[in-house]
Amino acid sequence: MAAQPLSRMLRRLLRSSARSCSSGAPVTQPRLGESARAASEELSRRRQFLREHAAPFSAFLTDSFGRQHSYLRISLTEKCNLRCQYCMPEEGVPLTPKANLLTTEEILTLARLFVKEGIDKIRLTGGEPLIRPDVVDIVAQLQRLEGLRTIGVTTNGINLTRLLPQLQKAGLSAINISLDTLVPAKFEFIVRRKGFHKVMEGIHKAIELGYNPVNCVVMRGLNEDELLDFAALTEGLPLDVRFIEYMPFDGNKWNFKKMVSYKEMLDTIRQQWPELEKLPEEESSTAKAFKIPGFQGQISFITSMSEHFCGTCNRLRITADGNLKVCLFGNSEVSLRDHLRAGASEQELLRIIGAAVGRKKRQHAGMFSISQMKNRPMILIELFLMFHDSPPANPSISSWDPLHVQGLRPRMSFSSQMVTLWKGCRVPQALLLAQQRLGSGCFQRHYTSRADSDANSKCLSPGSWAPAAPSGPQLTSEQLTHVDSEGRAAMVDVGRKPDTERAAVASAVVLLGPVAFKLVQRNQLKKGDALVVAQLAGIQAAKVTSQLIPLCHHVALSHVQVQLELDSTRHAVRIQASCRARGPTGVEMEALTSAAVAALSLYDMCKAVSRDIVLEEIKLISKTGGQRGDFHRA
């Protein structure tokens, strides 16, 4: 172990000149007028020297695939002063009680332990870390840790101008500033708050003090049209503008069609600047860097979704409530906070950390699987323990039940043998038992419509496949109210229910794209006034809902209103349908049908202009009246 003091001495001697910038970017703090190439070459020489003289890396931070984790991200808070659409659900997130969050001393204790084992870069994240009152003191305390070369912060920039001079003096060596648009009005739409000019002031202050990265999450239909504007910033400013592929987290309504891939972004920029040059990649870099000849700065792409970099991943995360997360897209966490507060020794903590790192998978699940996984909202990469490789730290948290995640029904894939049995209506007894125990999450009822199938009326007739409903007048919540005692489809009998005032509101969004949107906005479609036609279609659909939905009761509506609103920031039309009636049953279906058909009519009016139209967010907003009480979406 004689190499250990030598390694630490070298790190201490080089710390002031080898402070690095944000993850994956060229890492020295640039001085005004300094050659970026000379700085990069000098950094490479220093890193090579450290590699040749470094002590053996900690086994606790080395996973089963040989990846050495030298980079730790620590969340200081779950709170944020913005509400970015890709990060936080619109309704917000439930925050962890303050008593369950890591204290400053606990943060520093864990940081000391990780640095002692080989972590040489720590990034402070959130929420928004700069709203934490003691963030400057935390940076100053971290700066004293022997062996720690880089202290970074990821921020939205709102408080940056005021705090950055103090943070730099305390030892901050890297900043990532989030900025997703250069249009002030669009900024307010994306983050659901004001503050564009504060962020721009923060970026200019960062440039003045020698920092350079700006992060931009690119979302189709929202800001992909600003790629060239962002790239053009690097002509006169020494910025590293990093374009990030839109990633799925709970509550951000991730959709594959919203993601703009790295290659698509690169093609767009290359069309404007064909001479774009690829820059060498740093070891363990998450970013693919490019430079436009003659420009001061550079652009980079973080390709988490389309081209993952799992093979060289060296990152670990500690959440604000003290959970260790070994993969951003993983759903396995272990509580270091609970073990700390239980008095675990340093060696016990290292064994827990080593076990978690050892369970890290070769790579994440891929973009399509990730989007279906349960994970924290980005604001809380760092809150609810939904899945576990080990038992939950809090015994009150039960094991994950797939039936209670976002209201999804259980899913199941059928083998070819089961499909054959289904077609002949000979459903296995195991499936019948599963139908009675849907809470197990093991099976899904699967239906298909086939014109060439002989399983038509035969499969709809009563048979042994349907379990008998319990006798008695009281229906339980486990019974299907649209199926009779012999398993046949049946309408609910509402004849004895009292008439009450019923109302419901539903909504839908139609993403038209810029061309079709402009034509609709100016009423220049060849087919006519799309908004009027969609409005009439929505009203008509509400009145004939029972003819479209087989088991829906006919309701004599007393009022239907369909409103359409243009949203120029998304090139979208927002639809809201309201229905009222007095009767024994509700009008939710009428409102939903109205909104959906209005959206479909708008699609039909515009499809000659563009087929890249998206219908989304068809949902019930509210309902009133009825035995089950009122409902209002948050």
C-alpha positions, 0 to 999 in steps of 0.5 A: 500500500506504499503507493497510496500516500504517493497517489494522494500527494500527487492529487493534492499537488495537482488539485488546483490546476487540474480542477475539471469541468462537467462530466464528459467535457474537457475539464480544465477551467479555461482562462480567457485567451488560453488555447483550448488545445494546449489545455487539453494536451496538458490535462491528458499528460497529467491524467496519464501520469496519475494513471501510471502512479495511482494506487490500486482502485477500491474493490468496493467501488469496482463492479463485476464487469470491472468498471471502476466508479470514481464519480459520485453525484449527491442530491442535496435537496428534492426541492426546486424553484422551477417545474420543468416538464421533462423533470417533474410531473405537473402536479408536483411530487410528494416530498420526503419529510425533512427528518428523512433527508440526509443532514449536512454532516451525513452528506460529508461523512458519506463523501469522505468515505467514498473519496477515501475509496477512490472517488475523485469527482463529486457533483452536487445535484437536486432538485435545485442544489443552489436553494440549499442554504449551506451549499457554499459551506458544503462545497468548502468542506468537500474541497478539503477532502484529500484526493478529490479533484473535481467538485461540480454543481448541476443548476437551473441557473436561477440563483447562479449570479448571486452565488457563483463567486462564493462557490468558486472561492469555496472550491467549485470547479465545474458547473452544468447550467440547464437551458432548454430554449432561447425564447423567453415565452417558451422558457416559461412554458417549459419550466412553468415559471418565470426566470429566463433573464436570471438564467442568462445572467447566470450563464454570462457570469459563469463564462466570466469566471471560466466555466462553460457547459450549458445543458439542453434537453431536446424534445420534438415539437418543443425546442428541436427547432432551436438546435442551430440557434444553440450551436450558433452560440458557440461562435462568439462564446466559449461554451460547451452546449450539450444536447441531451436526448429526452429521457423517461422518468415518472410523470414526464409523460415520456413518448418515443416520438418526443425524443430527438436522437443524437444522429438526427440532431447531428444531421441537422447541425451538419447541414448548416455546418458541414465542416463540423469536426469530431473531438477526441472523447475522454475516458468514461465520457458521457458526451460525444463532442464536436467543434465548428472550425473557427468557433470559440466553443463546442457542442456535445451530445449525451446519447443516453437513449439511442447509444448508451455508454454503459460499458464505461460508466463510472457514476454512482448516485446518492439521493437526497433521502440517502439511497445509493443508486448505481444506475440512473435508469435502474430501479434498485436502491439501498438506504445508506442513511438508515445504516448510518443512523443505526450506527454502522461502522465504516467497514459495514458501510463499505460492505453494503456499498460494495454489494450494491455496486456488485449487483450493477448490471452490464447495461440499462434496459434500453429506451423502449424498456426503460420507458415502461419501467417504474422509476423516480421522477427526475426531480427525485432521482432520489425518492420512492423505493418502488423496486428492490434487489434487497428488502426495503429499508422501511418495513412499512413499504410493501413489495412492488405490486405491478397492478398499482403502478400508474393504474396499469392493468396486468400484462401477460404474453400468451404462448402459442398453445394458450392462443390455440386454447383461447381460439377454441374457448378451452381456457386452462383452469390456471387462467380461470384462477388467475382471473379471480386473483388479478392482484397476483399480476401474473396474467392479462386477458387478451382479446383479438378481432379476426375476420377469418376466425371461427371463434365468433359467437361460440366464444361469446356464448356462456361457457365454462370459462367464466367463473360464476359470480357470487350470489346475493344482492351486494356487489363487491369491488372484485366483480365485473359489473358489465358481466352477468353471472354466466359470463356474458356481457351485460349492461348495468341495471340503473333502473332503481338508482335515483336521478341526480345532476351529473357533469363531467369534463374531459380533454385531449391534445392534438399535436399538429406540427408547425405547417398544419398548425399555421394553416389551422390558425389562419383558417387556410385549410382546403377542407374548411374551418377545422376548428368549427368542424372538430367542435361540431363533431365533438358535440355530435359524438357526445350525443351518440356515445351509447351507439359507439360504446357497447355497454354505455347507457343512453343519456339525455344530455342537457348541455354539451360544450366543446372548446378548442384552444390554439397552443402556438408553443407546441403547435397544438390544439387543446380540446376540452369537452363538458357534458351535463345531464340529470339521470341515474348514471354519469356522463364521463363517457360522453365527455371523453368520447366528445374530446376524442372524436373532436381530436379525430376530426381535427386529424382528418381535416389536417391529414392531407397536410401532414401524417405526423400528427399526434393525439395525446392526453385524452383524459377525464378532468373532473366528474360530479354526481353519483354514489362514488363521489366527485373526482377532480384531477390534480 
